[in-house]
Amino acid sequence: MEQISHIIDRFSTLKVMVIGDLMIDAYTWGKVSRISPEAPVPVVNVTKKESRLGGAGNVVLNVASLGAQAIVCSVVGDDAAGLELFAMLRAQGLSVDGLVTESGRSTSVKERVIAGSQQLLRIDSETEQAISSESKHTLFAYIASQLAKVDIVIFEDYDKGVLSEDLIQSVIQLARSLSIPTVVDPKKKNFFAYAGATLFKPNLHELRDGLQVHQSRFDAEHIAQTVADFKASQQFDGLFLTLSERGVYLDFKSEQVSIPAHIRQIADVSGAGDTVISIAACALAAGANAYQMASLANLGGGLVCESLGVVPIDKELLRKEALANL
């Protein structure tokens, strides 16, 4: 237990680069007391509105909440939401030096309408178009200038156009030449673009979609072999699979670890994957072994599910729970 606490202490010595799709998670909270006379839908009387950093931004917040220094690298639009993202990052004391503004691009905003504890509707305003070649060049130049100063890189891919195969591979190859580990939270478009990364972290749905193999390859009897085969084919050091209510499975180098989920009062699973990859990356950079990495990340992912909405992990709560449960 003492060793786990030492690993958590080391988080505050780390510098973590997060590359990926930034977005705003917007919330409209209210009460429903009647049905609209215009259509069979509830009328929400608004009581509060709130905007939070989302996508790669939530990973940045989690990294910072764990005590590490976060460097965010992304592309946003020259719109009101883009300006709001700059302001939100600055308000958290985070650097915006790695943000590139692209003229004419739409910044991603996901607005959730919530009554009580029930999400009624989500409205997405965004583009999935690839960033321009000029933006890509500017972004990579900044990444390359900072890479030697960081302890680990997280790719946070939401399929919104910031990450492309050539950018991904350029960063991975440069990081490998500098002996800097790379950790990946993938989505569908670039699923096979991360060959050579240190740790690849899909959830079960993403792995099924990406591999498109028979369902039987994902049952309890075969999943270890499916993970091992894909890990070997992509030359990953490790593959960390999150299995929702079934917990997590990690195949890292020559170690295999399976950990069941902790029993939690689930309020909202939004953002749990962001917390898992943030903790896994910091634990890896801090020198954790496979069991410590998987168990800490699994524990943290469960903890944030107890809060409504997308919230970062609390470092001291993670420590307390780890000392009590691991």
MIKEVO-242611 format. One record per residue (C-alpha): z, x, y. Coordinates in pm, 1 decimal. Each point is the difference from the previous one (the first is absolute). Example, Ala and Ser with C-alpha at 12.3 -4.5 7.8 and 13.67 -1.06 7.14 Angstrom:
<sites>
         zz         xx         yy
      780.0     1230.0     -450.0
      -66.0      137.0      344.0
</sites>
This chain:
<sites>
         zz         xx         yy
        0.0        0.0        0.0
       87.5      285.1      233.6
     -347.3      145.3      -58.6
     -163.6     -328.6      109.7
      205.6        7.8      320.6
     -115.3      358.2       67.7
     -363.7     -109.1      -39.1
       55.5     -281.6      251.2
      161.0      254.3      236.6
     -313.2      217.4      -23.8
     -217.4     -285.9      131.1
      111.6       88.1      353.7
     -155.5      347.3      -31.4
     -347.7     -135.1      -83.7
     -313.3      -48.7      207.0
     -224.5     -270.1     -151.5
     -360.3      -72.3      100.7
     -115.0     -361.5      -49.4
     -376.3      -60.9        8.6
     -141.2     -350.9      -22.8
      -46.1     -348.7      136.2
      241.6      -95.6      277.2
       56.2     -367.5       76.2
      233.2     -242.1      170.4
      206.2     -242.9     -205.1
       59.4     -292.4      237.1
      247.2     -277.2      -73.5
       27.2     -346.9      151.4
      329.2     -161.9     -101.8
       71.4     -367.9       43.8
      123.6     -331.4     -133.6
     -190.3     -284.5     -160.0
      119.4     -354.2       61.6
     -321.0     -202.4      -23.3
     -358.2      -13.2     -124.2
     -285.2       23.6      250.7
     -173.3     -329.4       88.0
     -327.9      197.3       19.9
       -1.8      129.3     -358.5
      235.4        5.7     -303.0
      164.0      325.3      107.7
      352.1       83.6      121.9
       66.3       40.7      372.2
      193.5      322.7       63.8
      222.2        5.9      308.4
       13.6      369.6       88.5
      342.8      156.9       42.3
      -88.5      369.6       -5.0
     -293.8      241.5       -8.7
       15.9      357.6     -118.2
     -238.9      290.8      -62.2
       69.2      284.0     -243.4
     -187.5      309.9     -109.5
     -195.8      -81.1     -313.8
     -221.8      170.1     -257.0
       27.0      375.7       40.9
      237.7      -73.7      289.2
      257.0     -143.2     -239.4
      -23.4      316.5     -209.7
       57.9      203.7      317.2
      308.8     -212.4       77.4
      130.6       44.3     -354.2
      -51.0      376.3       17.0
      183.6       12.7      333.5
      278.6     -225.5     -133.5
       47.8      246.6     -285.2
       64.3      269.5      261.6
     -329.6      187.7      -27.4
     -232.9       76.2      290.7
     -311.8     -216.8      -28.2
     -344.6       90.8      130.8
     -238.5     -296.4        6.0
     -378.0       54.1      -11.8
     -223.0     -304.6       44.7
     -271.7     -174.3      202.3
       60.4     -313.2      209.0
     -214.7     -214.8      226.2
      -16.0        5.6      378.3
      147.8     -350.4       14.4
      334.3     -156.0       90.7
      129.1       40.6     -356.1
      -93.4      368.6        5.0
      195.4       50.2      321.6
      291.8     -188.4     -153.1
       -3.8      234.7     -301.3
       22.9      302.6      230.8
      295.0     -161.0      179.9
      174.0      -97.0     -326.0
      -25.9      353.2     -140.6
      129.3      153.4      324.9
      287.5     -250.7        5.1
      104.5      131.0     -342.6
       -5.7      357.3      131.1
     -311.5       81.3     -204.4
     -286.5      221.9      111.8
     -337.6     -162.6       71.2
     -188.6      331.4       13.4
     -170.2      -78.4     -332.7
     -140.1     -335.9      114.4
     -370.5      -25.2       80.0
     -123.9     -292.8      210.4
     -345.5     -128.0      -90.8
     -195.6     -201.9      254.7
      -96.3     -348.6     -119.4
      216.7       11.9     -311.8
      239.5     -284.3      -83.1
      360.9      101.5      -72.4
      144.6     -169.9     -309.0
      255.6     -275.6       64.2
      154.1     -215.1     -273.2
      188.5     -296.4      143.8
      237.4     -195.2     -221.1
      128.3     -346.6       92.0
      343.5      -57.3     -152.8
      220.4     -310.1       -2.9
      352.0       68.7     -125.5
      -58.3      246.1     -283.8
     -341.1     -142.9      -94.5
     -325.5      167.1      105.2
     -241.5     -280.3       88.1
     -307.4      190.9      109.9
     -141.9      347.8       60.0
     -270.9       72.1      255.0
     -185.0      334.1      -24.8
     -191.9      146.4      294.8
     -167.2      323.9     -107.9
     -306.1      194.5     -105.3
      -65.5      174.1     -331.2
     -288.7      205.8      138.8
       13.0      376.1      -41.5
      104.0      196.5      307.3
     -277.8      177.7      188.7
     -102.1      355.1      -91.0
      132.6      114.1      338.0
      342.2     -157.6      -68.2
        4.3      155.2     -348.2
      -77.8      343.5      140.7
      273.0      -30.4      265.3
      253.2     -128.1     -254.1
      -69.6      278.1     -250.6
       16.3      265.2      270.9
      350.9     -117.7       89.5
      106.7      -17.2     -367.7
     -132.1      351.0      -63.1
      185.6      135.0      303.3
      333.5     -139.9     -123.7
      -24.1       24.1     -378.8
      157.0      344.2      -41.2
      310.2     -126.0      185.7
       77.5     -291.1     -235.1
      179.4      -21.1     -336.6
     -199.5     -286.7     -152.5
     -288.9     -238.4       78.6
       -4.1     -375.0      -70.4
     -331.9     -186.4      -13.0
       69.3     -364.0       84.9
     -321.3     -187.1      -82.6
      -41.4     -368.1       90.5
     -382.7       -9.2      -23.5
      -30.2      -45.0      378.1
     -244.4      285.2       57.4
      206.8      299.3      112.9
      -15.7      177.5     -336.5
     -330.7       95.6     -164.0
      -77.9      214.3     -302.6
     -120.1      300.0      201.0
      302.7       -6.3      232.3
      238.0      -45.1     -294.3
     -149.3      288.5     -197.2
      -11.4      228.8      304.0
      372.6      -55.8       56.0
       94.0       33.5     -369.3
     -193.9      325.8      -36.8
      148.8      146.5      317.8
      350.3     -109.2     -106.1
      -45.5      157.4     -344.3
     -106.9      327.2      160.2
      326.8       -8.2      196.5
      208.9     -110.5     -304.0
       96.2     -324.8      176.3
       43.9     -301.6     -232.4
     -193.7     -321.5       63.7
      122.0     -348.0      -94.0
     -225.7     -305.9      -13.1
       59.0     -373.6       45.0
     -349.1     -124.3      -99.7
     -213.0     -308.9       46.8
     -319.6     -107.4     -169.3
     -283.6      158.6      203.1
      118.7      360.6      -27.5
      175.0      -32.0     -336.0
     -197.1      286.8     -154.0
      -17.2      210.9      318.3
      335.5      179.2      -41.8
      -79.1      244.7     -281.5
      229.4      301.3       18.0
      285.7     -175.6      182.7
      354.4       88.4     -103.3
      136.6     -352.1      -54.5
     -192.4     -328.5      -21.9
      203.4     -321.4       40.2
     -180.5     -324.5      -83.4
      167.4     -324.9      -95.4
      -98.2     -166.1     -328.2
     -249.4     -236.3      166.6
     -172.2      289.3      178.1
      -21.3      205.5     -319.7
     -146.4     -293.9     -192.7
     -254.6      -68.2      274.6
      -89.9      365.9       36.1
      -43.6       84.5     -367.5
     -148.9     -334.3     -113.3
       96.2       60.5     -361.3
      119.7     -253.4     -256.0
      326.9     -178.1       75.5
      155.7      140.6     -317.7
       -2.4      348.9      157.6
      276.6     -117.5      236.1
      247.3     -138.4     -251.1
      326.5      183.2      -69.1
     -145.6      173.3     -305.7
     -307.1      151.4      170.3
       84.0       44.3      366.4
      128.2      357.1      -38.3
     -331.5      105.0     -156.9
     -203.0     -184.3      266.6
      194.9      180.0      273.6
      -30.4      338.3     -174.7
     -376.5      -38.2      -46.0
      -63.0      -95.7      363.1
      233.6      272.4      127.0
     -189.5      261.4     -200.7
     -344.0     -128.9      102.8
       91.5       21.3      370.7
      193.7      328.4      -26.9
      314.6     -146.7      152.2
      330.2      179.2      -55.1
      160.4     -340.9      -31.3
      -62.2     -372.6       -7.3
      277.8     -233.3      116.1
      -61.0     -360.4     -105.7
      204.5     -283.4      150.3
       35.1     -296.5     -235.9
      167.8     -263.9      220.0
      278.4     -170.0     -201.0
      -56.2      252.9     -283.6
      107.6      294.5      218.5
     -199.0      325.7       22.4
     -168.7      254.2     -226.8
      -57.8      362.9      103.5
     -208.2      257.6     -183.5
       54.2      323.4      196.4
     -122.8      332.0     -136.7
      151.6        5.2     -350.1
      272.7     -262.1       62.5
      -21.1     -374.9      -61.3
      261.7     -232.8      149.5
       32.9     -377.1      -37.5
      260.9     -177.9      213.3
       72.7     -376.4       -2.9
       25.6     -195.4      323.1
      345.3      -52.9      150.4
      113.7     -362.1       14.8
      -40.7     -111.2      361.8
       10.1     -315.7      209.8
     -367.4       14.2       99.1
      -75.1     -134.8      349.5
     -339.9      162.4       65.2
     -197.4      268.4     -185.5
     -206.0       88.6      311.3
       11.7      371.0       73.5
      177.6       97.8     -321.8
     -291.1      223.2     -101.6
       22.1      179.9      334.8
      366.1       74.9      -63.4
      -67.8      118.0     -355.5
     -267.6      250.0      105.2
      208.1      125.4      294.8
      300.7       71.8     -220.6
     -212.6      147.2     -280.9
     -176.1      233.5      245.3
      321.5      115.6      166.4
      169.8       47.2     -337.6
     -295.7      204.1     -128.3
        0.1      218.4      312.1
      379.0       40.0      -28.9
      -29.8      140.7     -352.5
      101.4     -303.4     -207.8
      -88.2      -14.7     -367.7
     -201.0     -288.3     -148.9
      304.2     -214.0      -85.0
      159.6       45.1      342.8
     -325.8      -74.3      179.4
      -73.3     -314.5     -201.4
      354.2     -135.9        1.1
       53.8       48.5      374.4
     -336.8     -157.7       86.9
       59.1     -290.8     -239.1
      344.6      -60.6      147.1
     -126.7        8.5      359.7
     -289.4     -234.7      -74.1
      244.2     -254.6     -137.9
      236.2       31.4      295.6
     -262.5      -87.3      263.9
     -100.1     -309.3     -201.2
      338.2     -149.4       90.4
     -106.5      -27.2      367.0
     -248.3     -251.9      138.0
     -309.2      161.2      148.9
     -113.8      362.3       -1.4
      298.0      226.9       68.5
       55.9      374.6      -57.2
      261.9      132.6     -238.9
      348.6       84.3      124.0
       75.6      359.6     -105.9
      376.5      -39.8      -32.4
      -35.8     -326.3     -192.3
     -239.1      182.3     -235.1
      257.8      278.7      -44.0
      280.4     -249.4      -65.9
     -205.8     -193.1     -256.7
     -121.9      320.9     -164.1
      354.7      132.4      -41.7
      106.6     -335.9     -146.7
     -297.4      -61.8     -229.9
     -173.1      324.9      -97.1
</sites>
